[in-house]
Amino acid sequence: MEITRDIKYIGVNDKEIDLFEEQYPLKYGMAYNSYVIIDDKIAVLDTVESKFSDEWLENLKNAIGNREPDYLIIHHMEPDHSANIMDFAKKYEHAIIVSTEKSFSMMEQFFGDGFAKRRMIVAENDTLPLGKHVLSFKIAPMVHWPEVMVTYDKYDKVLFSADAFGKFGTNDIEDDWEHEAARYYFGIIGKYGEQVNKLLDKIKSLDINIICSSHGMVLKGDLDNYIEHYRKWASYEADIDGVAIIYTSVYGNTKKAVKNLAERLHLNDCTIITHDLSRCDPHAALTDAFRYKKTVLATTTYNGEIFPKMREFINMLCERNFKNRTLGLVENGTWSPNAIKTMKKMLERSSGISYLENCVSIKSALNDESEKQLKALSDELCKK
């Protein structure tokens, strides 16, 4: 793939992987992106996952022919980007490795070698001339590891953004960036919104025509659209005006209540989405809890607390800094409903959470009283 006349794509697509980081389901595989800039000097940007070492090195050779690279730039030390540093270093003995000081400490941990004699430590706004291409570096700690940096090529106006702006899926599939990028963002980076906003502030003065992330599509065209999505996500702002209903149900009665609520919302022209935590991808539910303006959590009392799948889900929300949201709560319990109290206690870790006035408490199955509560909750959810 040609990014520009001088910048080539040398990454790989993994179409066999089913789980990213052993937890995120992948419907369309995963791209491990690597690039090479060919100028008076040659710079390679990142490596790929270890099982693709031979393919990646062959891609590099095909791109540069008989020349040898002068630099290997490492933006992020997670093994899906850095696993082949040692293979590269052995093959190209004169190449300099370029990264942050923290990255070199991690290299020693991963490889037993910090490359002391052939490394270039870069800091904020340092530059690296290759010829007409002059690269500058921005440090991006905790987006989403502490050693991360990004690279800007002023000549072709390309930002190499590490994991920022990445998405799930291989890059040879034309799909909706927004959905899989959101699932990637909230699952992996979402805790670090403050740090993402700091990076966005750093790059807003740059003249950028192309964004080359470490995962997914090369972004061109309306970059403001992608950046605006990231700004909203990093600021914990909802970008879908609707209701996400996320629930668990043991014997089907809580599910009936959820179906009842969803039908009422639909009749009032509310945008809704539902997730059954016992059967869905919990990270898709997590993403929608962040993206939708309002969320309803519905679950059963279980062992005096809440159903395990809901407990795990609320922990996921809190771990990722869930905040500034409006929640509705539905509980079910036969002899001592306690789920609402438990959910509120767990969510004390999250800031800016407001609860709808109308809660729903079901004792075993819906009756006239809980039906009235559902109607009241539905009416409140539909208020602008």
C-alpha positions in Angstrom: 0.0 0.0 0.0 1.3 3.4 -0.9 0.4 6.1 1.6 2.3 8.8 -0.3 5.0 8.7 -2.9 7.7 8.2 -0.2 5.7 6.5 2.6 4.8 2.8 2.2 2.7 0.5 4.3 4.5 -2.6 5.4 2.2 -3.9 8.1 0.2 -7.1 8.2 -3.4 -8.2 8.5 -4.2 -11.0 10.9 -7.4 -12.7 9.7 -7.2 -15.7 12.0 -7.3 -13.9 15.4 -10.6 -14.2 17.2 -9.8 -12.2 20.4 -7.6 -9.2 20.8 -5.7 -9.1 24.0 -7.5 -12.3 24.8 -10.7 -10.5 25.6 -12.1 -8.3 22.7 -14.0 -10.4 20.1 -12.9 -9.7 16.5 -15.3 -10.2 13.7 -13.0 -8.9 11.0 -9.5 -9.8 12.3 -6.8 -7.2 13.2 -4.3 -5.0 11.4 -0.8 -4.5 12.8 0.4 -1.4 11.0 3.9 -0.5 10.2 5.2 2.1 7.8 8.5 3.0 6.0 9.6 6.5 4.9 12.0 6.4 2.0 14.2 9.5 1.6 17.9 10.2 1.7 17.7 8.2 4.8 15.1 5.5 5.5 13.0 5.3 8.7 10.8 2.3 9.6 7.9 3.1 12.0 7.0 0.3 14.3 7.1 -3.5 13.9 4.3 -6.0 14.1 3.1 -9.0 16.1 5.7 -11.7 16.6 4.1 -14.4 14.5 4.3 -12.2 11.4 8.0 -11.5 11.7 9.0 -13.1 8.4 6.1 -11.5 6.5 6.9 -8.1 7.9 10.6 -8.2 7.1 9.7 -9.4 3.6 7.3 -6.4 3.2 10.1 -4.1 4.3 12.6 -5.6 1.9 10.1 -5.3 -1.0 9.5 -1.6 -0.1 13.2 -0.6 0.1 14.9 -2.9 -2.3 18.6 -3.2 -1.9 18.8 -0.3 0.5 19.0 -0.7 4.3 17.0 1.3 6.9 18.8 3.9 8.9 16.2 4.2 11.7 13.5 2.1 13.5 11.1 4.4 15.3 9.0 2.8 18.1 6.0 4.6 19.2 4.6 2.1 21.7 6.1 -1.0 23.4 3.1 -3.3 23.5 4.2 -6.5 21.8 1.8 -6.2 18.9 3.9 -3.2 17.8 7.3 -4.0 19.2 7.8 -7.7 19.1 10.2 -7.7 16.1 12.7 -5.1 17.4 15.3 -7.7 18.1 14.8 -9.4 14.7 15.2 -6.0 13.0 18.2 -5.1 15.1 20.0 -8.4 14.2 19.2 -8.1 10.5 20.1 -4.4 10.2 23.1 -4.0 12.4 23.8 -0.3 11.6 20.2 1.0 12.1 19.5 3.3 15.0 16.5 2.7 17.2 14.5 5.8 18.0 12.1 6.1 20.9 11.4 7.6 24.3 13.6 6.9 27.4 10.8 4.9 29.0 10.6 2.7 25.9 14.2 1.7 26.1 13.7 0.7 29.7 10.9 -1.5 28.5 13.0 -2.9 25.7 15.5 -4.2 28.2 12.6 -5.9 30.1 11.2 -7.5 27.0 14.5 -8.4 25.2 17.2 -8.2 27.8 18.8 -5.4 25.8 18.3 -1.7 26.0 20.3 -1.1 22.8 22.6 1.4 24.6 25.1 1.7 21.8 22.6 2.2 19.0 19.7 4.2 20.4 18.4 7.7 20.0 16.3 9.0 22.9 13.8 11.6 21.8 11.7 14.0 23.8 9.0 16.5 23.1 9.4 18.4 19.8 12.7 16.8 19.0 13.3 16.4 15.2 14.9 13.8 12.9 15.8 14.9 9.4 15.6 12.2 6.7 16.1 14.5 3.7 13.1 16.5 2.6 11.1 14.7 5.3 11.7 16.0 8.7 10.1 14.2 11.5 9.1 15.7 14.9 7.9 13.9 18.0 5.2 14.5 20.5 5.2 12.6 23.8 1.8 11.1 24.6 2.1 9.4 28.0 -0.8 7.1 29.0 -2.3 7.0 25.5 -2.4 4.3 26.7 1.0 3.3 28.2 3.5 5.7 29.8 6.1 5.5 27.1 4.0 6.4 24.1 4.9 9.0 21.5 3.6 10.0 18.1 5.5 11.2 15.0 4.6 14.0 12.6 6.0 14.3 9.1 5.8 17.9 8.0 6.6 17.2 4.3 3.7 14.9 3.6 1.6 16.2 6.5 1.2 12.7 8.0 0.6 12.0 11.7 1.8 8.5 12.9 -0.5 8.3 15.9 0.4 5.1 17.7 -2.8 3.5 19.1 -4.8 6.7 18.9 -7.4 6.7 16.1 -7.0 2.9 15.8 -9.8 0.4 15.4 -10.5 -3.3 15.4 -10.5 -5.1 12.0 -8.0 -5.5 9.2 -7.3 -2.5 7.0 -8.4 -4.1 3.7 -12.1 -4.0 4.7 -14.1 -1.0 3.9 -16.3 -0.6 6.9 -17.7 1.9 9.4 -14.7 3.4 11.2 -16.8 4.9 14.0 -18.3 1.7 15.4 -15.1 -0.4 15.6 -13.0 2.6 16.6 -15.3 3.4 19.4 -15.2 -0.2 20.7 -11.4 -0.1 20.5 -11.2 3.3 22.2 -13.5 2.6 25.1 -12.2 -0.9 25.7 -8.5 -0.1 25.6 -7.9 3.7 25.9 -11.1 5.0 27.4 -9.8 5.3 31.0 -7.3 7.9 29.9 -9.5 10.6 28.5 -7.6 13.5 30.1 -4.3 12.2 28.5 -6.0 11.8 25.1 -7.3 15.4 25.3 -3.7 16.6 26.0 -2.5 14.8 22.9 -5.3 16.3 20.8 -4.3 19.7 22.1 -0.7 19.1 21.1 -1.6 18.1 17.5 -4.3 20.7 16.8 -1.8 23.2 15.5 -0.3 20.7 13.0 -1.3 20.7 9.4 -2.4 17.0 9.0 -3.7 15.4 5.8 -3.3 11.8 6.8 -3.5 9.9 10.1 -1.6 6.6 10.2 -2.6 4.6 13.3 -1.0 1.4 14.6 -4.3 -0.4 14.0 -7.0 -0.3 11.3 -7.5 2.1 8.5 -5.3 4.9 7.2 -7.4 8.0 7.7 -7.7 10.6 4.9 -10.4 13.1 3.9 -12.5 14.6 6.6 -10.1 14.3 9.5 -12.1 16.8 11.5 -14.8 14.1 11.8 -12.4 11.6 13.4 -10.8 14.2 15.6 -14.2 15.4 16.8 -15.2 11.9 17.7 -12.0 11.4 19.7 -12.5 14.8 21.5 -16.0 13.8 22.5 -15.0 10.4 23.7 -12.0 11.7 25.6 -14.2 14.3 27.3 -16.8 11.6 28.3 -19.5 13.3 26.2 -22.3 11.2 24.7 -22.4 11.2 21.0 -25.7 9.3 20.5 -28.9 10.9 21.7 -30.7 7.8 22.9 -31.0 5.1 25.6 -28.8 2.0 26.0 -30.5 -0.7 28.0 -28.1 -3.2 29.5 -29.5 -6.1 31.5 -29.2 -9.6 32.9 -32.1 -12.0 33.4 -32.1 -15.4 35.1 -35.6 -16.8 34.4 -36.8 -14.3 31.9 -38.9 -11.9 34.1 -36.3 -9.1 34.0 -36.0 -9.6 30.3 -39.8 -9.2 29.9 -39.5 -5.9 31.8 -36.7 -4.7 29.5 -38.8 -5.7 26.5 -41.7 -3.8 27.9 -39.5 -0.7 28.5 -38.0 -0.9 25.1 -41.4 -1.0 23.4 -42.5 2.0 25.4 -39.4 4.0 24.3 -39.8 2.9 20.7 -43.4 4.1 20.7 -42.0 7.5 21.9 -39.5 7.6 19.0 -36.5 7.1 21.3 -33.3 5.7 19.8 -32.6 2.6 21.8 -30.2 -0.4 21.9 -30.3 -3.4 24.2 -27.6 -5.7 25.4 -28.1 -9.0 27.3 -24.8 -9.3 29.2 -25.2 -13.1 29.4 -25.0 -13.4 25.6 -23.5 -10.2 24.1 -20.0 -9.0 23.8 -19.7 -7.0 27.0 -17.3 -4.6 25.4 -20.0 -3.6 22.8 -22.3 -2.9 25.8 -19.5 -0.9 27.5 -19.1 1.2 24.3 -22.8 2.0 24.1 -22.9 2.9 27.8 -20.3 5.6 27.1 -21.8 6.7 23.7 -25.5 6.9 24.6 -26.8 9.9 26.5 -28.8 7.8 28.9 -28.3 4.2 30.2 -30.6 1.8 32.0 -29.0 -1.0 34.0 -31.5 -3.8 34.8 -30.5 -6.9 36.9 -31.6 -9.4 39.5 -30.7 -9.6 43.1 -28.2 -12.5 43.4 -26.7 -13.8 46.6 -27.7 -10.6 48.3 -26.0 -8.4 45.7 -26.3 -8.5 41.9 -26.0 -11.0 39.1 -22.3 -11.7 38.4 -22.4 -10.5 34.8 -23.7 -7.2 35.9 -21.2 -6.9 38.7 -18.4 -7.5 36.1 -19.9 -5.0 33.8 -20.1 -2.2 36.4 -16.5 -2.9 37.4 -15.6 -2.5 33.7 -17.4 0.8 33.6 -15.7 2.1 36.7 -12.2 0.9 35.6 -12.6 3.0 32.5 -13.5 6.2 34.3 -17.2 6.1 33.4 -18.6 9.6 34.3 -21.1 12.3 33.6 -24.0 10.1 32.7 -27.7 9.7 33.4 -28.7 6.3 34.6 -32.0 4.5 35.2 -32.1 1.4 37.4 -34.3 -1.7 37.3 -34.0 -4.5 39.9 -35.7 -7.8 40.4 -35.8 -9.9 43.6 -38.2 -12.5 45.0 -37.8 -12.0 48.8 -35.4 -9.0 49.2 -34.7 -6.9 46.1 -31.3 -5.4 46.7 -29.8 -4.8 43.2 -30.5 -1.0 43.0 -28.7 -0.4 46.3 -25.8 -2.5 45.3 -25.4 -0.9 41.8 -25.4 2.6 43.3 -22.8 1.6 45.9 -20.6 0.2 43.1 -21.0 3.3 41.0 -19.8 5.6 43.8 -16.4 5.2 42.2 -17.7 7.1 39.2 -18.1 10.9 39.2 -20.9 12.9 37.7 -23.5 10.1 37.7 -27.1 11.3 38.0 -30.0 8.9 38.6 -33.4 9.2 37.1 -36.1 9.8 39.8 -38.1 6.8 38.8 -36.6 3.4 39.6 -38.3 0.0 38.9 -38.4 -2.7 41.6 -39.9 -6.0 40.5 -40.7 -8.7 43.0 -40.4 -11.9 40.9 -42.5 -10.8 38.0 -44.2 -7.7 36.6 -47.4 -6.7 38.2 -49.6 -3.6 38.1 -47.3 -1.6 40.4 -44.0 -2.4 38.6 -45.8 -1.7 35.3 -46.6 1.7 36.5 -43.0 2.2 37.5 -41.8 1.1 34.1 -44.2 3.7 32.5 -42.9 6.4 34.8 -39.3 5.5 33.9 -40.1 5.4 30.2 -41.7 8.9 30.4 -38.7 10.3 32.2 -36.2 8.7 29.8 -38.1 10.4 26.9 -37.8 13.9 28.3 -35.3 16.0 26.5 
